[in-house]
Amino acid sequence: MIQKELLDVLACPDDKSELDQGNGKLICKKCKRVFKIEDGIPIMLPKDF
């Protein structure tokens, strides 16, 4: 689970939109892309990486 303070500053690397947290994942509010959280660290690489 990501702390609220960190979630407030994180954004989708593709479209810079806000993220929601659910079921151990972060979900972009705009494009609906899902990012895994591993050991408390969000894995948020852009699509082109």
Secondary structure, DSSP 8 states (H G I E B T S, - for coil): ---HHHHHH---TTT---EEEETTEEEETTT--EEEEETTEE----TT-
